[in-house]
């Protein structure tokens, strides 16, 4: 089973907490990341080794929010 690093960041992009998990695939790692997210976390990232495989909000969505605000 692949190992994933799941990271949570605050409003400023600073790491607030992270954990490692073994999941069957990328999809299950994404679901776990959302399930474990605390309300105080503003962004989550799922890494597989050096590769960022998932981030929410996405960079594109974040840029659109900044333009609208």
C-alpha positions in Angstrom: 0.0 0.0 0.0 1.3 3.5 -0.9 2.2 5.9 1.9 0.7 9.4 1.8 1.5 12.5 3.7 -1.7 14.5 4.5 -1.0 18.2 5.5 -3.3 20.9 6.8 -2.5 24.6 6.5 -3.9 27.8 8.1 -5.0 31.1 6.4 -1.4 32.1 5.9 -0.3 28.8 4.4 1.6 27.7 7.5 1.5 24.0 8.3 -0.8 23.4 11.3 -0.6 19.6 11.4 0.1 16.6 9.2 0.0 12.8 9.4 1.1 9.8 7.4 -1.3 7.2 6.2 -1.1 4.0 4.1 -4.0 4.0 1.6 -4.9 1.7 -1.3 -4.9 4.5 -3.8 -5.0 8.3 -4.4 -8.8 8.4 -4.1 -8.9 6.8 -0.7 -6.1 9.2 0.5 -8.2 12.2 -0.7 -11.3 10.9 1.2 -9.3 10.3 4.3 -7.8 13.8 4.1 -11.3 15.4 4.0 -12.6 13.1 6.8 -9.8 14.1 9.2 -9.9 17.8 8.4 -10.6 20.1 11.4 -12.7 23.2 10.8 -9.7 25.4 11.6 -7.7 24.1 8.6 -8.2 26.3 5.5 -6.2 24.2 3.0 -5.4 20.5 2.7 -2.7 18.8 0.6 -2.1 15.1 -0.1 1.4 14.1 -1.0 2.8 10.9 -2.4 6.5 11.2 -2.0 7.6 14.4 -3.7 4.4 14.6 -5.8 1.5 16.8 -4.7 -1.5 14.7 -5.8 -4.4 16.7 -4.4 -5.0 20.1 -2.8 -8.1 21.9 -1.7 -8.9 24.6 -2.4 -7.2 24.2 -5.7 -4.8 27.0 -6.8 -7.2 27.9 -9.6 -10.2 28.2 -7.3 -8.1 30.2 -4.8 -7.0 32.7 -7.6 -10.6 33.1 -8.7 -11.7 33.9 -5.1 -8.9 36.5 -4.8 -10.0 38.2 -8.0 -13.7 38.2 -6.9 -12.9 39.7 -3.5 
